[in-house]
């Protein structure tokens, strides 16, 4: 079945674009706004509304497949592609991508995704957000054209098996780490709370005492308010390099002492620490530091898991971190990888190497990109997936949870009919 038209519409995301460079330079808060002038090219203010582009593929029989182009909150930072604005990129899709897709058979996702990844405009690859959204639409198109769910297309083409159980959902609190943790406990989130520990003085503590107190509070809060004893979530804290900032990125013994202490405070719950250090210099230094700390914890028999994040943005990055065993788990930030085909390959590669795969993303996505990511996850079966978009907990958790339950119910009903 052929693709006969490509239609774009502008959209909003579930969060904002933030100028990370301006924030790091000390921009102040005024309510939800940031105060001051932006410094990253393309930004009109330090915080501005997140934008997306819905790409709709019209099939011969009138069905419409779609995906959403979206970029991460801190666009234009850390080597990422520039700020993604709909008014700038819709004309590019119409001029350069639509002619490549119209007339193509929607029969094989991997082939179509590879074709899309190879497109260049003025000698440059397509913006990661464009590849992200178009690949979602192509996966949906193949699913609709062949009468399968998107997860079934992925499983068939990549040689994996669609899960018969839900994938654990990881919820993120933003700075409202107390009230939002309560929401997570009520919802029964399997992994929580992210916590946004991105400042030593205000959130970690000069001796790590503030994070230790928060972990103790969170443990007690779960024990006090959980519906029953069967609820035993994983505690996953993103530290944004702050542990390395106070102890030294290569001071494995001191960092391990602190992390081991946090793990003991967290018990009976399992603890994961994301981004214990951030080596600003380069990717190879980050890999060396994280691999060293991982070995130190393993040699001690400490069960706290480390999660790679900083400097781990592309499929190539993820493979290097996994090969070096830099962390027990790798975050796969879906928009940064471009096409969802790269996310699929990243999860499968991590599993092959015995490294935990955390299919993540950004708060600055859309309901549609989150749904397609769930479809990919149900086929590749990562350890956990991110509730997205937004920072309100309830909305992102609802979108991801409901998409998984639809998949499970539909496949169960089909099996019952075929008996």
N, C-alpha and C positions, 0 to 999 in steps of 0.2 A: 504494500500500500504506500503510495507516494505522498510526500509532503507537497502541498500545492500553494501554501502561502505562509508568510512569517509576519506576525503583527506584534508590535510593541506598545506597552503602556507604561507610564511612569508610576512609581509607587513609593510608599513609605516603609521604613523598617521598624523593628520593635525597640530601637534605642536611638543613639546619636552618633555622629562623627565627632571625635574629640581630637584636637591638635595636641598630640602627646609632647612634642617639643616645647610648646608654650607652657604646658602644665608642669613639665620637669623644670622649667626655668622659674617657677614660682607663681604662676597665675592663681589668683585668689578666687573664692566662691562668693556668689551672691545668690542664695537660694540654689536653684538648679543651674543657673548660669555660671560661666567663668568670667572673671574680670580681666580686661586687658585686650591687647591686639594679638591676632594670630601670627605665627612665624613660619608655618609650613605652607608651601605653595599650594594655591587652590582654595584655601580656607578663607571664608569671609568673616568668621568669628571663631573663637576658640572651641566653642561647642555649637554645633548646628544640626538641624534635623537630618537623620539618616535617610538616604534615598535608595531606591531599588528600581529595576526595570523588569517588568513581567514580559517574558518572551513566549508568545503563543504560536504553536505550529498547527496549521489547519491541514487535516488529512483528507484524502479523496472522498471518504464516506461522510465527511462533515464533523467527525470527532475533532476535538481540540485538545492538544497536549500543551502543557505549560510548565515553565520553571521561572524562578526569580533570580536575577543577577543582583548580588549583594556583596558588600565588602566589610571588612572588620571595622570595629570602632576606631582604632588608631590607624586609619588609612594614611598612606604617605610617610609612615615612620618605619624605621628598622629595615630599610631596603624593600618595603612593600610598594606595590603599584600606587599611583597617585590617587587623590580623592576621586570618588566615583559619583559623578553627577549625571542624572538622567538626560538633561538637555544636551549634554556634550556627547553622550554615547549612543543614544537612540539613532541619530543620523548615521553614525558609523556602522551600526548593525544593519540598517536599511541599505546602505551603500555597498558594504563589503561582504556581509555574512548572508543576508537574504538570498542573493544570487547563487551562493554555494549550496544552500539547503533546498531551495525550491526544485522539485523534480526528483529528489533523492528518495530511494526506497527506505521506508522505516522498518527495516527487517533485521538489523544487527546493531546493537548499541555500541559494542567495542569498535566496530569499523567506523561508525559515524562519529564517535567521540575522538578517535585518532585523527580523522579528517579535520574536525573542528580545532583540535589542539595544534594542528600544523599550519593553520591560517595565519598569515602575517600581514600587517598593514604598515606600509612605509618601513619595512625591514624589521618590525617588532612584533612579538607575539601579542595576541589579544590580551587585554586587561584580565587579571584573574577573575574579577567579578563577572565579566562577560562569559568566560569559559565555564564558570560555575553555573550560571543560570541556563545557558544554552544546553549544557550537558544534562541538566535536570529535565529540560523539555524533550530532549532526544530520548532519554530513558523512558519518559512517559509516553512518547510517541510509539516507540517499539512495543511497549506493553499494551497500549490500546490497539495497535495494528495487529497484534498477534493473540489478543485475548488472554493476556496474562497479567498478574500483578507485577509491579516494578521489581519487587524483591525476587520474584520468580525468574525474571529476565536476567538479573544479576547472577543468581544461583546457576542458571543454565549456562551462561556464557563464561563464568569464572570458575566453574567446577566446585561450588560450595553448596551448602545445604541451608534452606530457610529454617530459622529457629522455630521450635514449637513452644517456646517459653518467652516471656518478655525479657528484653535486655535491661539491666539495671540503669536507672535514670539518675544523673548527677545534676543537682540543682545549685544555682549560684545566688548568693545573697546580696552582692554588692556591699556597700558600706553599712547597710541596715542589717548587720549580721546577727542581731538578737531577735528582733521581731520576725525577720524572714526565716530564721531557724525554726521558730514556732510554727510557721506555715508549713515548713518542710516536714516537721514531725507529724502534724495533723494529716498531711497528704500521704504520709508513709513513704517519703522519698528514700530510695535505697542507698544513695550516696549524697552527702551534704557536708558543709554548706558553702565551700569555696572561700568565703570570708574576706577576700581582698586585703591580705596583710601586705600592703605595699609601702609602708612607712615605718622605719625603725622606732622613732621617738613616740609616735602616736599609737601604733598598733602592735608592734612586736615587743617593744620595751628595750631599753639599753642593755639589759641582761636577759632578754627574752621572757621577762616575767609577765608581760601583758598577754602575750599569746598563750602562755602556760595557764594563766587564769581563765582565759576564754575557753580553752579546751576543757578545763575542769568544769566550767559553767555548762558547756554544751553537753558533756557526758551526763552531768546530773540532771539537766533539763530533759534529756531523752529518757533517762531512767524514771523520772517523775511523771512524765506525761505520755509515754508510749501506750498504745492501746492494749498491748499484751507483750509478754516476754519474747515472743517470736520475732518482734521487730528489733533488728540489730543492724542498723545502717553502718556503712563505712564512713569514717570521718576523713574528708579530703580537704586539705587546707592549701591554698595557693599563697606562697610566701614572697614571690616577686624578687627573689635574690636577697632578702633582708637577713637571712641567717648567715650567709656568707659575708654580708656587710659588717656584721658585728664580730664574727669569729675569724674571718679570712677565708677566701674562696678555696684555698688549698690546705687549710687547717682541718684535715679530716677528723682527727681525734676530738677536737673541741666541738665541731659541728655534730659529730655522731653522738657525743655525750648529751648534747642538748636534745637532739632528735629522739634518742632513746628515752630520755626523760619524758618528752611529750607523749611517746608511745605508751609509757607506763601510766601516765595520767589519763589517757584516753580509754584504757581498758575498763570494761570488757569489750570495747569497740575497737575495730581495726583502724589504723591510721595511715593515711597517705599524705606525703608532703610534696607539693608541686613547686618547682623552681626554688630549691634551697639556696642556690647561688646564681648570680648573673654576671658572667665574665664579659664585660663590655667590649673587649678587644676583638674577638673573632670566634667563629664556630668551633674551630679545632680546640681552642683553649677551653671553651665551655664543655665540650665532649670529654676532654681530659679530666677536668675538675669533677664533673658529675659521675664519670666512671669510677674515679678514685673513691668518692664518698660512697658510692654503691657497694664497692668491694669492702670498704671498712665496715659498713653495716652488716653485710652478709657474713663476714668473718666473725663478727660478734654474735651472730645468731639473732640479731634484732629483726623483728617482723614488720617494722615500719617500711613502707614502700616509697621510693622516690619517683617522681613523675617529671619527665623532661618537657620543657616548654620553651624557654628562651633559646634563640638561635635554631629552633627546630620548626621550620615553616613550610618547607617544600617536601615533595616525595623523596628527592635526593637526600635532604637533611635527615628525614626520618629513617632512611636506610642506614645512614652513617651512625646515627645514635643507636639504632638497634644492633648493628654489627659490633659496636664497641661496648654494648651493654651499659650504656650511659643512662642509668635509671632502670627501674623495674617496670616502668610503664611510660609510654610516649603519648603526648597529646597530639592528635591529628586535627589541626585547625582547618576545617573543611573549606572555607572561602579562600584561604591562602594557597591551597593546593591547585586552584583552578578547577578543572572539570572533576565531577564526582567520580569519574573513572580512576583518577589518581587517589582519591580517598579509599575507594574499594581496594586498590592495589596496596596502599599503605597498610590497611588493616590486615590484609592477608599476609603481607611481608612480616609484620611484627609477630603474628601468630606463628609463622614458619620459624622465626628466630627465637621463639620462646619469650618474647617481650610482651607485656600487657599493652593492648591497644585501647586507647581512650579516644573515641570518635567525638571530638569536641566541636569547636566553631566559635561563634561570637554572639553576644547579646544583640548585635546590630544586624540580624537577619530578618527573615519574614516567616510567616506561617508555612508558606509553600516550600521554601528551602528546607525548613525543619522537617516537614512531612517526607520529602524525598530522601533526606538523610536517614530518617527512620527506615525507609524501605531498603536502603543500602545496608544499614546495620543489621536488619533482620536476616539478610542473606549472609553477611560476612561474620556476624556474631562477635563484635568487640566486647571487651570486659564491661564497658559502660558507655553511655551516650549522654550528651549534654541536653538538658532541658533548655529550649530556646524558642523564640527570641525573648528579649526584654530582661529586666532585672526584678520583676515583681513576683517571681516564683510561680504563682498560680497559673498565669496564662501560658508560659512556656511549658510547664509540666503538663498542663491539660493537652496542649497540641501534640506533644510527643507521646504521651501515654495513650491518648485516644487513637492515634494513627497505628500504634502497635496493636492495640486491642482489636481494631478493625481487621488488620491483617490476620490475626489469630482466629477471629471468628469466621471470616470468609473461607480460610483454608480448612478449618474444621468442618464447616458446612459442606464444602466440596467433597471432602473425604467421605462424609456420611452419605452423600448422594451416590458416590461411586462404589459403595460397598455392594 
